[in-house]
Amino acid sequence: MLRTATCGELRADHVGQTVTLCGWADKYRDHGGVVFIDLRDRYGITQIAFRMEESSETQKLASGIRHEDVIQITGEIVSRGDENKNPKLSTGDVELRASELKILNKSKTPPFEPRGESLANEELRLQYRFIDLRRNALQEMMVLRHKMTQSVRNYFDELGFLDIETPIMGRSSPEGARDYLVPSRVHEGTFYALPQSPQLFKQILMVAGYDRYYQIARCFRDEDLRADRQPEFTQIDIEMSFVEQEDILSTIDGLLKRMVKDIRGENLPTPLPRYTHADVMERYGTDKPDLRFGMELIDISDLVEASGFGVFKNTVGNGGKVRGLCVKGGAEKYSRRILDNDLKNLVGEYGAKGLAYFKVANGGLDSSIAKFFNEDEQAAIVERMGGEDGDLLVYVADSYDVSCASLAALRNHIAKDMELYDPKELSCAWVVEFPLVTRNEEEDRWDAEHHPFCAVHPDDAEYFESDPSKIRALSYDLVCNGYEAASGSIRIHDPETQQKIFDLLNIDPEEAELRFGFLLQALRYGAPPHGGIALGLDRWVMMFAASDNIRDVIAFPKTQKASDLMMGAPSIVDDRQLRDLSIKIDIPE
């Protein structure tokens, strides 16, 4: 080894020892006669002292050290004394008095300093990711990610699960997003697809008798990105045979309890709370509610259907809803300008035609529209909303779906703006009883809410003919801090029921065989009852780190335009490669 210790392990009990350290020059300070260099590796920082009055080759080399040079230093560990200790460093009681120095590699002047006080813009950091990854914050993220995967592997190994890899190159199948395609050179004109998930393969493993499977699986989706999504991502993939929904949920409860204990040293109470899909949509407007704070949606439609305010009255008369939020102490926080512009524009992005609001004062409503409500109506609204003087009441009057989407977004915005929760808190719950299908009005058809392989709630089979919208699936999501953190279902394990779902989705037997033939074939050969779930590993690391940017927890992420700025990908390939694949590029002008 080129080193005998790391830059983070030296303490007072090492005083008198001679050690060799390797790392990057983090800071350089010339104090006239003594040069100090902070030497950094991923374990920490050690201060190095060079006595310049000693005329030697070592001191001459030291005077030329600059930021990010890679160096090897040998010397004696000495105490810094009580007056010169640095309590901010774990190694702050000591320093290394250098006797030998070797420059392993000089660095060009970096475009930014990894330990600089100001953070460079993200585009520059992604372009020079190899420097960005030297930052302490990102190194902590990578360590956290490693600890989480180790915790996951240990947990499932103890429960008898097998870690089985599934193919990266498969066939294209509809799973809700566009596939990344890989052209085949051998089979001209055909394509492999990168997996959006190992879904079909893990079901086939259940048919093959591998009753407890898990995998830290790479997945790919060609979709528009946002702060918590990447085109390639990692999920903790799980499937189990001879189980019911309760078995899956309790297994994942145990996994989360284990991860929280291993990583945070805390005890997570289990079983986790459970809500139905209908319940969270009514109370929070979304199927992935942030439960770190209250501020639930409240329906006042029955209180305003006969009021003098036409917007509310007409909305209810046309079958819509008037729903709102009580923002505790919000009357002073939000001015009329913010309400009429920023917050109105926010709900407008989700289809709402406007935002009505009142401030609670003297037990009544204070607003330009308060005159349209008599004293009894105002008192009833304040009581229903749980309002007190100084509170702000905000409303969307629209269809049920629009009121859900717009108020859910507004609720999250206000909670973040008013700091209503601790970013480090983890608040997790299960959402169950999702609808099996949703109506696609534009194309006049039913679409699968999750995917077409979800088993049907046994109490709802009668609705296939009468009203498919009432059919609940045996599907479940794990939500945490406003994110969908896991999703799964009990699967259909017999081909007859599977075809019944395909019929509902307008997938005829021929098309089903073409798209899912290998799975249907497997189901005909003794498939056991089975179910599973997948947790987004990147997202879990992000939440444990109290970050809101998924790129921070992935070593080499893509931008929101799916570009790798460090490698310059995607890139143009030469004509010979295209000819080998029988591909001709035709870009419209």
C-alpha positions as CSV (number, residue, x, y, z in Angstrom):
1,M,0.0,0.0,0.0
2,L,1.1,3.5,-0.7
3,R,-0.3,4.6,2.7
4,T,-0.3,3.3,6.2
5,A,-3.3,5.3,7.4
6,T,-6.2,7.4,6.1
7,C,-6.7,11.1,6.5
8,G,-9.6,10.5,8.9
9,E,-8.3,8.0,11.5
10,L,-5.4,9.8,13.3
11,R,-6.0,10.8,16.9
12,A,-4.1,11.8,20.0
13,D,-3.1,8.2,20.7
14,H,-1.2,8.1,17.4
15,V,1.2,10.9,18.6
16,G,4.8,9.8,18.1
17,Q,4.1,7.3,15.3
18,T,5.5,7.7,11.8
19,V,2.8,7.3,9.1
20,T,2.3,7.7,5.4
21,L,-0.8,9.4,4.0
22,C,-2.1,9.8,0.5
23,G,-4.7,12.2,-0.8
24,W,-5.7,15.5,-2.4
25,A,-4.4,18.9,-1.3
26,D,-7.5,20.6,0.0
27,K,-6.1,23.9,1.3
28,Y,-2.6,25.5,1.3
29,R,-1.6,28.1,3.8
30,D,1.9,29.8,4.1
31,H,2.4,31.2,7.6
32,G,6.0,32.4,7.0
33,G,8.4,29.7,7.9
34,V,5.6,27.0,8.2
35,V,3.5,25.8,5.3
36,F,0.2,24.0,6.2
37,I,-1.6,21.7,3.8
38,D,-5.0,20.1,4.6
39,L,-4.8,16.6,3.1
40,R,-8.1,15.1,2.1
41,D,-9.4,11.6,1.2
42,R,-12.9,10.2,1.6
43,Y,-12.3,9.4,5.2
44,G,-11.5,12.9,6.4
45,I,-8.8,15.6,6.6
46,T,-5.4,15.7,8.3
47,Q,-3.4,18.9,8.7
48,I,0.2,18.6,7.4
49,A,3.0,20.9,8.6
50,F,6.2,21.7,6.6
51,R,9.0,23.5,8.5
52,M,10.4,25.7,5.7
53,E,13.5,26.7,7.6
54,E,14.8,23.2,7.0
55,S,16.3,23.6,3.5
56,S,15.4,20.3,1.8
57,E,13.9,18.9,-1.3
58,T,10.7,18.2,0.6
59,Q,10.2,21.8,1.6
60,K,10.8,23.0,-1.9
61,L,8.2,20.6,-3.3
62,A,5.8,21.7,-0.6
63,S,5.9,25.3,-1.7
64,G,4.6,24.2,-5.1
65,I,1.6,22.2,-3.9
66,R,-1.8,23.6,-5.0
67,H,-5.5,22.6,-4.8
68,E,-6.3,19.0,-5.9
69,D,-2.7,17.9,-6.4
70,V,-2.4,14.2,-5.4
71,I,0.4,13.7,-2.9
72,Q,2.0,11.1,-0.6
73,I,3.4,12.4,2.7
74,T,5.4,10.6,5.4
75,G,6.1,12.1,8.8
76,E,5.6,12.0,12.6
77,I,2.2,12.6,14.2
78,V,2.5,15.4,16.8
79,S,0.0,17.1,19.1
80,R,-1.3,20.5,18.0
81,G,-1.6,21.6,21.6
82,D,-4.7,22.9,23.4
83,E,-4.5,26.3,21.8
84,N,-4.3,25.1,18.2
85,K,-6.7,22.2,18.2
86,N,-9.5,22.2,15.6
87,P,-12.7,20.9,17.1
88,K,-14.4,20.9,13.6
89,L,-12.1,18.0,12.5
90,S,-12.1,14.5,13.9
91,T,-8.3,14.6,13.5
92,G,-8.1,18.1,14.9
93,D,-6.0,17.2,18.0
94,V,-3.0,16.3,15.9
95,E,-1.0,17.1,12.7
96,L,1.5,15.3,10.6
97,R,5.0,16.9,10.6
98,A,6.2,16.1,7.1
99,S,9.6,14.6,6.5
100,E,9.0,13.1,3.0
101,L,6.8,14.3,0.2
102,K,6.1,12.8,-3.2
103,I,3.9,14.4,-5.8
104,L,1.9,11.6,-7.3
105,N,0.0,13.7,-9.8
106,K,-0.3,17.5,-10.4
107,S,-3.8,18.8,-11.0
108,K,-4.9,21.5,-13.5
109,T,-6.7,24.4,-11.8
110,P,-10.1,22.9,-11.2
111,P,-13.2,24.7,-12.5
112,F,-14.5,24.7,-8.9
113,E,-13.2,23.6,-5.5
114,P,-15.0,20.6,-4.2
115,R,-14.8,22.0,-0.7
116,G,-15.4,25.6,-1.7
117,E,-17.8,27.8,0.3
118,S,-20.1,28.4,-2.6
119,L,-21.6,25.6,-4.7
120,A,-21.0,25.7,-8.4
121,N,-24.0,25.4,-10.7
122,E,-25.3,21.9,-11.3
123,E,-24.5,21.8,-15.1
124,L,-20.8,22.6,-14.4
125,R,-20.7,20.0,-11.6
126,L,-22.2,17.3,-13.8
127,Q,-19.7,18.1,-16.5
128,Y,-16.8,17.6,-14.0
129,R,-18.5,14.9,-12.0
130,F,-15.2,13.4,-11.1
131,I,-14.5,16.6,-9.1
132,D,-18.0,17.0,-7.8
133,L,-17.9,13.5,-6.3
134,R,-15.0,14.6,-4.1
135,R,-17.4,16.8,-2.2
136,N,-18.0,15.6,1.3
137,A,-21.8,15.8,0.9
138,L,-21.8,13.6,-2.2
139,Q,-19.4,11.1,-0.6
140,E,-21.7,10.8,2.4
141,M,-24.5,10.1,-0.1
142,M,-22.6,7.3,-1.7
143,V,-21.8,5.8,1.7
144,L,-25.4,6.1,2.7
145,R,-26.4,4.3,-0.6
146,H,-23.9,1.5,0.1
147,K,-25.2,1.0,3.7
148,M,-28.8,0.9,2.4
149,T,-28.0,-1.8,-0.2
150,Q,-26.1,-3.8,2.4
151,S,-29.0,-3.6,4.8
152,V,-31.4,-4.7,2.1
153,R,-29.2,-7.7,1.1
154,N,-28.7,-8.8,4.7
155,Y,-32.4,-8.6,5.5
156,F,-33.6,-10.6,2.5
157,D,-30.8,-13.2,2.9
158,E,-31.9,-13.8,6.5
159,L,-35.5,-14.4,5.2
160,G,-34.3,-17.0,2.6
161,F,-34.7,-14.9,-0.5
162,L,-32.6,-15.6,-3.5
163,D,-30.8,-12.8,-5.4
164,I,-31.4,-13.6,-9.1
165,E,-30.4,-11.5,-12.0
166,T,-32.8,-11.0,-14.9
167,P,-31.9,-9.9,-18.4
168,I,-31.1,-6.4,-19.4
169,M,-31.9,-7.0,-23.1
170,G,-35.5,-8.3,-23.5
171,R,-38.4,-7.6,-25.8
172,S,-40.5,-4.5,-25.9
173,S,-43.7,-4.6,-23.8
174,P,-46.0,-1.8,-22.8
175,E,-45.5,-0.9,-19.2
176,G,-46.6,2.8,-19.1
177,A,-43.5,4.5,-20.5
178,R,-41.5,4.4,-23.7
179,D,-38.8,1.7,-24.0
180,Y,-35.2,2.3,-24.7
181,L,-34.5,0.1,-27.8
182,V,-31.3,-1.7,-28.8
183,P,-31.1,-2.7,-32.5
184,S,-29.9,-6.3,-33.2
185,R,-27.1,-6.7,-35.7
186,V,-27.7,-10.5,-36.0
187,H,-31.5,-10.3,-36.5
188,E,-31.8,-7.5,-39.0
189,G,-34.7,-5.1,-38.4
190,T,-35.4,-6.2,-34.9
191,F,-34.8,-4.7,-31.5
192,Y,-34.2,-5.6,-27.9
193,A,-35.7,-3.4,-25.2
194,L,-34.1,-2.4,-22.0
195,P,-36.3,-3.4,-19.1
196,Q,-38.6,-0.8,-17.5
197,S,-38.7,-3.3,-14.6
198,P,-38.1,-7.1,-14.2
199,Q,-41.8,-7.5,-13.8
200,L,-42.5,-10.3,-16.3
201,F,-39.2,-12.2,-15.5
202,K,-39.9,-12.3,-11.8
203,Q,-43.4,-13.6,-12.4
204,I,-41.8,-16.4,-14.5
205,L,-39.4,-17.1,-11.7
206,M,-42.4,-17.7,-9.4
207,V,-43.8,-20.2,-12.0
208,A,-40.4,-21.9,-12.0
209,G,-40.6,-22.5,-8.3
210,Y,-38.2,-19.8,-6.9
211,D,-40.7,-18.7,-4.3
212,R,-38.6,-15.9,-2.7
213,Y,-36.8,-13.6,-5.1
214,Y,-35.2,-10.2,-4.8
215,Q,-32.8,-8.1,-6.9
216,I,-31.2,-4.7,-6.8
217,A,-32.3,-4.2,-10.4
218,R,-31.3,-1.6,-13.0
219,C,-34.4,-0.2,-14.9
220,F,-34.8,2.1,-17.9
221,R,-37.6,4.4,-19.0
222,D,-37.6,6.9,-21.8
223,E,-39.8,9.5,-20.2
224,D,-39.7,13.2,-19.4
225,L,-37.7,13.8,-16.3
226,R,-38.0,15.9,-13.1
227,A,-36.0,16.3,-9.9
228,D,-37.0,12.9,-8.5
229,R,-36.7,10.8,-11.8
230,Q,-33.9,9.5,-14.0
231,P,-34.0,7.6,-17.3
232,E,-32.0,4.8,-15.7
233,F,-32.6,4.0,-12.1
234,T,-32.3,1.2,-9.5
235,Q,-35.1,-0.5,-7.7
236,I,-35.3,-3.1,-5.0
237,D,-37.4,-5.8,-6.7
238,I,-39.2,-8.4,-4.8
239,E,-41.6,-11.3,-5.6
240,M,-43.0,-14.1,-3.4
241,S,-45.2,-17.2,-4.0
242,F,-48.0,-18.6,-2.0
243,V,-48.7,-15.3,-0.3
244,E,-51.5,-12.8,0.3
245,Q,-51.4,-9.1,0.3
246,E,-50.7,-9.0,4.1
247,D,-47.6,-11.1,3.7
248,I,-46.1,-8.6,1.2
249,L,-46.9,-5.6,3.4
250,S,-45.6,-7.1,6.6
251,T,-42.3,-8.1,4.8
252,I,-41.7,-4.6,3.6
253,D,-42.7,-3.2,7.0
254,G,-39.8,-5.3,8.3
255,L,-37.4,-4.1,5.6
256,L,-38.1,-0.4,6.4
257,K,-37.7,-1.1,10.1
258,R,-34.4,-2.8,9.4
259,M,-33.1,0.0,7.2
260,V,-34.1,2.8,9.7
261,K,-32.3,0.8,12.5
262,D,-29.2,0.1,10.4
263,I,-28.8,3.5,9.0
264,R,-30.3,5.9,11.5
265,G,-30.1,3.8,14.7
266,E,-33.8,4.6,15.2
267,N,-36.8,2.4,15.8
268,L,-39.6,2.7,13.2
269,P,-43.0,1.7,14.7
270,T,-44.7,-1.0,12.6
271,P,-47.1,-2.0,11.2
272,L,-47.2,1.1,9.1
273,P,-50.5,3.0,8.9
274,R,-52.8,2.0,6.0
275,Y,-55.2,4.1,4.0
276,T,-57.5,3.2,1.1
277,H,-57.0,5.0,-2.2
278,A,-60.5,6.6,-1.8
279,D,-59.6,7.9,1.6
280,V,-56.3,9.6,0.7
281,M,-57.9,11.2,-2.4
282,E,-60.7,12.6,-0.3
283,R,-58.4,13.9,2.5
284,Y,-55.2,14.8,0.6
285,G,-56.1,15.0,-3.1
286,T,-53.3,12.6,-4.1
287,D,-52.5,8.9,-3.8
288,K,-49.0,9.9,-2.5
289,P,-49.8,12.2,0.4
290,D,-47.1,13.8,2.5
291,L,-48.1,12.8,6.1
292,R,-45.5,14.8,7.9
293,F,-48.1,17.6,8.5
294,G,-51.9,17.8,8.6
295,M,-53.8,20.5,6.6
296,E,-56.3,18.1,5.0
297,L,-58.7,19.0,2.2
298,I,-62.2,19.9,3.4
299,D,-65.3,19.8,1.3
300,I,-67.8,22.6,1.9
301,S,-70.0,22.0,-1.1
302,D,-73.1,21.4,1.0
303,L,-72.6,24.6,2.9
304,V,-72.3,26.9,-0.2
305,E,-74.7,25.3,-2.7
306,A,-77.4,27.8,-1.9
307,S,-75.1,30.8,-1.2
308,G,-75.1,34.1,-3.1
309,F,-71.7,33.4,-4.6
310,G,-72.3,32.3,-8.1
311,V,-69.0,30.5,-8.7
312,F,-69.5,28.2,-5.7
313,K,-73.3,27.8,-6.3
314,N,-72.9,27.0,-10.0
315,T,-70.0,24.6,-9.5
316,V,-72.0,22.5,-7.0
317,G,-75.1,22.7,-9.2
318,N,-73.1,21.3,-12.1
319,G,-71.8,18.3,-10.1
320,G,-68.5,19.8,-9.1
321,K,-67.0,20.3,-5.7
322,V,-65.9,23.2,-3.5
323,R,-63.0,22.1,-1.4
324,G,-60.3,23.9,0.5
325,L,-57.5,24.1,3.0
326,C,-57.2,25.8,6.4
327,V,-53.7,27.4,6.6
328,K,-53.0,28.0,10.2
329,G,-51.6,31.5,10.8
330,G,-51.6,32.0,7.0
331,A,-53.6,35.3,7.0
332,E,-50.4,37.3,7.8
333,K,-48.1,35.1,5.8
334,Y,-49.9,35.4,2.4
335,S,-50.7,38.8,1.0
336,R,-53.4,39.5,-1.6
337,R,-50.7,39.9,-4.3
338,I,-49.3,36.4,-3.6
339,L,-52.8,34.9,-3.4
340,D,-54.0,36.5,-6.6
341,N,-50.8,35.8,-8.6
342,D,-48.5,33.1,-7.3
343,L,-50.9,30.7,-5.7
344,K,-53.6,31.3,-8.3
345,N,-51.1,30.5,-11.0
346,L,-50.0,27.4,-9.1
347,V,-53.5,25.8,-9.0
348,G,-54.0,27.0,-12.6
349,E,-51.3,24.6,-13.7
350,Y,-53.5,21.7,-12.5
351,G,-56.6,22.9,-14.3
352,A,-58.2,25.1,-11.6
353,K,-60.0,28.2,-13.1
354,G,-59.3,30.3,-10.0
355,L,-58.5,30.4,-6.3
356,A,-61.0,31.8,-3.7
357,Y,-59.8,32.7,-0.3
358,F,-60.9,34.2,3.1
359,K,-59.0,35.4,6.1
360,V,-60.7,34.5,9.4
361,A,-61.2,37.5,11.6
362,N,-63.5,38.0,14.6
363,G,-65.0,34.5,14.0
364,G,-66.1,35.4,10.5
365,L,-64.8,35.7,7.0
366,D,-62.8,38.7,5.6
367,S,-62.5,38.8,1.9
368,S,-63.8,40.7,-1.2
369,I,-66.3,37.9,-1.7
370,A,-67.4,37.5,2.0
371,K,-70.4,39.7,1.3
372,F,-72.0,36.9,-0.6
373,F,-72.3,34.7,2.5
374,N,-74.6,35.5,5.4
375,E,-73.6,35.2,9.0
376,D,-74.8,31.6,9.4
377,E,-73.0,30.5,6.3
378,Q,-69.8,32.2,7.4
379,A,-70.0,30.6,10.8
380,A,-70.7,27.2,9.3
381,I,-67.7,27.5,7.0
382,V,-65.4,28.6,9.8
383,E,-66.5,25.7,12.0
384,R,-66.2,23.1,9.2
385,M,-62.7,24.3,8.4
386,G,-61.6,24.4,12.0
387,G,-60.7,28.1,11.4
388,E,-59.5,30.6,14.0
389,D,-58.7,34.2,13.8
390,G,-55.5,34.7,11.8
391,D,-56.1,31.6,9.7
392,L,-56.3,31.6,5.9
393,L,-59.0,29.6,4.1
394,V,-58.3,28.8,0.4
395,Y,-60.7,27.1,-2.0
396,V,-60.9,25.6,-5.5
397,A,-64.4,25.2,-7.1
398,D,-64.2,22.7,-9.9
399,S,-64.6,19.0,-10.8
400,Y,-63.5,16.5,-8.2
401,D,-60.4,15.5,-10.1
402,V,-59.3,19.1,-10.6
403,S,-59.9,20.0,-7.0
404,C,-57.8,17.0,-6.0
405,A,-54.8,17.7,-8.2
406,S,-54.7,21.5,-7.6
407,L,-55.3,21.5,-3.9
408,A,-52.7,18.7,-3.4
409,A,-50.1,20.8,-5.1
410,L,-51.1,23.8,-3.1
411,R,-51.0,21.9,0.1
412,N,-47.4,20.7,-0.6
413,H,-46.3,24.2,-1.7
414,I,-47.7,25.9,1.5
415,A,-46.2,23.3,3.8
416,K,-42.8,23.7,2.3
417,D,-43.1,27.5,2.3
418,M,-44.2,27.7,5.9
419,E,-41.8,25.0,7.1
420,L,-44.5,22.8,8.5
421,Y,-42.4,19.6,8.7
422,D,-38.9,18.4,9.5
423,P,-37.1,17.5,6.2
424,K,-35.3,14.7,8.0
425,E,-38.4,13.0,9.2
426,L,-39.7,9.8,7.5
427,S,-43.5,9.5,7.5
428,C,-44.5,6.3,5.7
429,A,-47.9,4.6,5.1
430,W,-49.6,2.1,2.8
431,V,-52.2,3.1,0.3
432,V,-54.3,0.1,-0.7
433,E,-57.5,-0.7,-2.8
434,F,-56.5,1.2,-5.9
435,P,-59.0,1.1,-8.7
436,L,-58.2,-1.7,-11.2
437,V,-58.8,0.6,-14.2
438,T,-59.4,4.2,-15.0
439,R,-61.4,5.6,-17.9
440,N,-59.6,7.1,-20.8
441,E,-62.2,9.5,-22.1
442,E,-60.1,10.7,-25.1
443,E,-59.7,7.3,-26.5
444,D,-63.0,5.8,-25.1
445,R,-61.4,2.9,-23.3
446,W,-60.3,1.6,-20.0
447,D,-56.6,1.8,-18.9
448,A,-54.9,-0.2,-16.2
449,E,-54.3,1.9,-13.1
450,H,-51.0,0.1,-12.3
451,H,-50.4,-2.6,-14.9
452,P,-52.6,-5.3,-16.5
453,F,-51.3,-8.1,-14.2
454,C,-52.9,-7.0,-11.0
455,A,-55.3,-9.4,-9.3
456,V,-58.9,-8.3,-8.7
457,H,-60.3,-7.7,-5.2
458,P,-62.4,-10.9,-4.6
459,D,-65.5,-8.8,-3.6
460,D,-65.5,-6.8,-6.9
461,A,-65.6,-9.4,-9.6
462,E,-69.3,-8.7,-10.2
463,Y,-68.5,-5.3,-11.5
464,F,-66.8,-6.5,-14.7
465,E,-70.0,-6.3,-16.6
466,S,-71.9,-3.6,-14.8
467,D,-69.3,-0.9,-13.8
468,P,-65.6,-1.6,-14.1
469,S,-64.7,1.7,-12.3
470,K,-65.8,0.1,-9.1
471,I,-63.4,-2.8,-9.3
472,R,-60.6,-2.6,-6.8
473,A,-57.2,-4.2,-7.5
474,L,-55.1,-6.1,-5.0
475,S,-52.5,-3.4,-5.5
476,Y,-50.7,-1.3,-3.0
477,D,-48.3,1.7,-2.8
478,L,-45.9,2.6,-0.1
479,V,-45.8,6.4,0.2
480,C,-43.2,8.4,2.1
481,N,-42.9,12.1,2.5
482,G,-45.1,12.8,-0.5
483,Y,-43.3,10.3,-2.8
484,E,-44.5,7.0,-4.2
485,A,-41.7,5.0,-2.6
486,A,-42.8,1.5,-3.6
487,S,-45.5,-0.1,-5.7
488,G,-46.8,-3.6,-6.1
489,S,-49.7,-6.0,-6.3
490,I,-50.9,-9.6,-6.0
491,R,-50.6,-11.0,-9.5
492,I,-53.1,-12.8,-11.7
493,H,-51.9,-16.4,-11.8
494,D,-54.3,-18.1,-14.2
495,P,-54.6,-17.3,-17.9
496,E,-58.4,-17.2,-18.0
497,T,-58.6,-14.3,-15.5
498,Q,-55.7,-12.6,-17.2
499,Q,-57.5,-12.7,-20.5
500,K,-60.6,-11.2,-18.8
501,I,-58.5,-8.2,-17.9
502,F,-57.1,-8.0,-21.4
503,D,-60.7,-8.0,-22.8
504,L,-61.5,-5.1,-20.5
505,L,-58.5,-3.2,-21.8
506,N,-59.4,-4.0,-25.4
507,I,-56.5,-6.4,-25.9
508,D,-57.8,-9.4,-27.9
509,P,-56.3,-12.9,-27.5
510,E,-54.1,-12.5,-30.6
511,E,-52.7,-9.2,-29.5
512,A,-52.2,-10.6,-26.0
513,E,-50.2,-13.6,-27.3
514,L,-48.1,-11.3,-29.4
515,R,-47.3,-8.9,-26.6
516,F,-47.3,-11.2,-23.5
517,G,-47.2,-14.7,-25.0
518,F,-44.2,-16.0,-23.0
519,L,-45.9,-15.0,-19.7
520,L,-49.3,-16.4,-20.7
521,Q,-47.5,-19.6,-21.7
522,A,-45.9,-19.8,-18.3
523,L,-49.2,-19.3,-16.5
524,R,-50.6,-22.3,-18.3
525,Y,-48.1,-24.6,-16.7
526,G,-49.0,-24.5,-13.0
527,A,-48.4,-21.0,-11.9
528,P,-48.7,-20.5,-8.1
529,P,-50.5,-17.6,-6.4
530,H,-47.9,-14.9,-6.1
531,G,-47.3,-11.2,-5.6
532,G,-44.5,-8.6,-5.2
533,I,-43.4,-5.1,-5.0
534,A,-40.6,-2.8,-6.1
535,L,-39.0,0.0,-4.1
536,G,-37.1,2.9,-5.8
537,L,-33.6,2.6,-4.2
538,D,-32.5,6.1,-5.5
539,R,-35.6,7.7,-4.0
540,W,-35.1,6.0,-0.7
541,V,-31.5,7.2,-0.4
542,M,-32.8,10.7,-1.4
543,M,-35.3,10.6,1.4
544,F,-32.9,9.2,4.0
545,A,-30.5,12.0,3.1
546,A,-33.3,14.7,3.3
547,S,-32.5,15.7,-0.2
548,D,-34.9,16.8,-2.9
549,N,-32.7,16.1,-5.9
550,I,-32.3,12.5,-7.0
551,R,-29.2,13.3,-9.0
552,D,-27.3,13.9,-5.7
553,V,-27.6,10.2,-4.7
554,I,-26.5,8.7,-8.1
555,A,-22.8,8.6,-8.8
556,F,-23.2,9.4,-12.5
557,P,-26.7,10.8,-13.2
558,K,-28.3,12.3,-16.3
559,T,-29.6,15.8,-16.6
560,Q,-33.3,16.6,-16.9
561,K,-32.8,16.3,-20.7
562,A,-31.4,12.8,-20.2
563,S,-27.8,13.9,-21.1
564,D,-24.5,12.8,-19.5
565,L,-22.5,16.0,-19.6
566,M,-19.3,14.3,-18.4
567,M,-19.2,11.6,-21.1
568,G,-21.1,13.6,-23.7
569,A,-23.8,11.0,-24.1
570,P,-26.0,10.5,-26.1
571,S,-23.6,10.9,-29.0
572,I,-23.4,10.4,-32.8
573,V,-22.0,7.1,-34.0
574,D,-20.1,6.5,-37.2
575,D,-21.7,5.3,-40.4
576,R,-20.2,1.9,-40.3
577,Q,-21.9,1.1,-37.0
578,L,-25.2,2.2,-38.5
579,R,-24.7,0.1,-41.6
580,D,-23.9,-3.0,-39.5
581,L,-27.3,-2.4,-37.7
582,S,-29.2,-1.7,-41.0
583,I,-30.2,1.7,-39.6
584,K,-30.5,4.9,-41.6
585,I,-30.9,8.2,-39.7
586,D,-33.5,10.5,-41.1
587,I,-33.9,13.7,-39.1
588,P,-36.8,15.9,-40.2
589,E,-35.6,19.4,-41.1
